[in-house]
């Protein structure tokens, strides 16, 4: 029962004729309070006391600290940041016998509290500004259990219309991807966007000036807006995006259960359309969806082509024909074992490109929670006969000379899975120079250490791995050698050059010249002294020169 209700009950019972003793017994209050309430009620009715008189402040009780308050004020003046523990120690040294909590509460009253500066609300013109930020939540999903998610929020400052989406991470690719989705959802881009000092946007500070991430600047330039980093430790600068997080927590996430992250985002999209966008905003006094319709013509139009947000990384193909990305393995054609290949990762797929940027594999990206899984596409495993594979294996070790042959024979004789270890050793050519690998094989033969682990251990101690530039140079060299090998130059007939030199000659003369060449070759092969082959023809003489033949 509240105090006002209790006072009302005392007055009503007394007017009904009940005694003060009976009222005290029924309401379980002291008779002194009953007398005080009745006397005050009578003074108000007589007019000697206004009905709205404030209650008298309570009289402070005497405290053990009363004799030491001047000491506390002196210490606070000298040491503004003195703690309650140190204050209690100093007072005990001067004879104080009270508790620590008593000193702590008194110090809060004595120490001057810093006054918070007044924050003035800043409004912008339509299409002038947007604000972006992340919020972190640990949610319990019925299907996935408890996991951490991040809320990406992009809001237009004038209309207050937001774009919200829960993500698994807040890395560069995720941030850029949801920026693009926010631009498409809102139909355009604001001229500027405020950010805090996340690493995706700001790399570092120099002389109190933000140094922006160059990759993020390239993205902002593509869409034609200017990123602006807020001052550190001043979240009220972008309060239009900070405040709605509380609204999300008390309305969207409150009293709701979600099965998975996909279900959460589905509910978020429905909540935006049915609740957040159509409510009357407390500051603008209008619905965000109506203001957004007026702001839409002031936004920067979207470019014809979206920004390419796919990440590109380089990975070495291991001896089993796999590349590794996020603790999962994806197959590539087995002919690329030992090479360093570029990978292009989109939101749902992984593309593998060959040394000359031709696509050689395309995989569906495994979910982020999956680890130590393999994806093998048909056609990526060797289809040659076992005999041909063995011949190629021996040819590869023959390239190391006699020591390579000796090591391979010892390896096959020592291990049941010797061929598999031999292929692993050949895969080391992608990381080490040929002469380093040859020396490692020689050292392994000297000590009878016929195994892949021994060779790898020797290389790790005695050899330096190739740099990335050296690896790429080796691959380019192999490609050029293959091109020269495939595109061999065939010798041309002399008659072809005669046609180029003397186009006015008729076909009969050309045939005679060719016949003479054939007769000369037959004569040379019949046993007469043949002149040596002059090699490829040199530049033909000019018709105006004295030695030119006609």
ABEGO torsion letter per residue (X at the ends): XBAAAAAAAAAAAAAAGBBAAAAAAAAGBBAAAAAAAAAAAAAAAAGABBAABBBBBBBBBBBAAAAAAAAAAAAAAABAABBAAAAAAAAAAAGBABBAAAAAAAAAAABBBBBBBBBBBBBBBBGABBBBBBBBBBBBBAAAEBBBBBBBBBBBAAAGBBBBBBBABABAAAAAAAAAAAAAAAGEBBABBBBBABAAABABBBGGBBBBBAAAAAAAAAAGBBBBBBBBGBAAABAAAAAAAAAAAAAAABGBBBABAAAAAAAAAAAAAAAAAABBBAAAGBBAAAAAAAAAAABBBBBABBBBABBBBBBBBBAAGBBBBGGBBBBBBAAABGBBBBBBBBAABBBBBBAAGBBABBBBBBBAABBGBBBBBBGABBABBAAAAAAAAAAAAAAAEAAAAAAAAAAAAABAAAAAAAAAAAAAAAABBAAAAAAAAAAAAAAGBBBAAAAAAAAAAABBBBBAAAAAAAAAAAAAAAAAAABBBBBBBAAAAAAAABAABBAAAAAAAAAAAAAAAAAAAAGBBBBBBAEBBBBBBBAABAABBX
